[in-house]
């Protein structure tokens, strides 16, 4: 069976990556329809060897579309995802708008595939935040084996998480500094080149940023509402791939060696650690374009009982967004 698939936000970083991954994984499409704003209508984009013409989403009739993979921004998605769902399509939404809706499942296929059955309530499935996705993939086998009580995570997130304009800002600021030009931040509140910004998204009343809040509430919804999460999120001058230093405290005993073996057996995880001859740890630059969540620096935390520390890196445009979206679509068609 093949499926008529629309890509909302097809000209953006994530939309382009979705098209690439659909082709790579040979998703059974009968037709691909790229959608974007009026100003992008008529542009040509690639899908494998084919060239597709972008259509104006505001004028598009979703009748007859089977699946919509949506990444146009939260405000746009809030308007058009329900329209597509009402027309009969199943929408897999990559924006933040629907994630905490109790009637909409929030899915990472390696972690909570059973939640796919809940999509019939609204015909919408939410894709989690990029930093949450890679963390819960890493946490799942540890939680199953030793029951995690508390997680403390510090993220080091690339600028591609803010879109193309942010990537351009990092490039232009870096080039300008070498030419003695004064940086003028536009996307970010402060200079991003040669810097680290401990703010991702807006500040909330309790002093957390919205990105930090997302990691807390999404982890609870996906993995276990009883897990306590403390998140600190930082933007760094890296173009692609998010990194996280994660500390977990478990109810039951678990050693670093046991955790290492659990991860080696878990789908979607690659372990790079001290017993590798060539690499002792992995960096964001090294895993750009890869699908897995990479884990290294695995060690026991002697400051608490049943504690572990590890370094977790993943391509945020792939597993953190586009790949997870396509994997949800694959899970959806298998469940039918």
Secondary structure, 3 states (H helix, E strand, C coil): CCEEEEEECCCCHHHHHHHHHHHHCCCCEEEEEEEECHHHCCCEEEECCEEEECEEHHHCCCCCCCEEEECCCHHHHHHHHHHHHHCCCEEEECCCCCCCCCCCEEECHHHHHHHHHHHHHCCEEEECCHHHHHHHHHHHHHHHHHCEEEEEEEEEECHHHHCHHHHHHHHHHHHHHHCCCCCCCCCCCCCCCCCEECCCCCECCCCCEHHHHHHHHHHHHHCCCCCEEEEEEEEECCCCCEEEEEEEEECCCCCHHHHHHHHHCCCCEEECCCCCCCCCCCCHHHHCCCCCEEEEEEEEECCCCCEEEEEEEECCCHHHHHHHHHHHHHHHHHHC
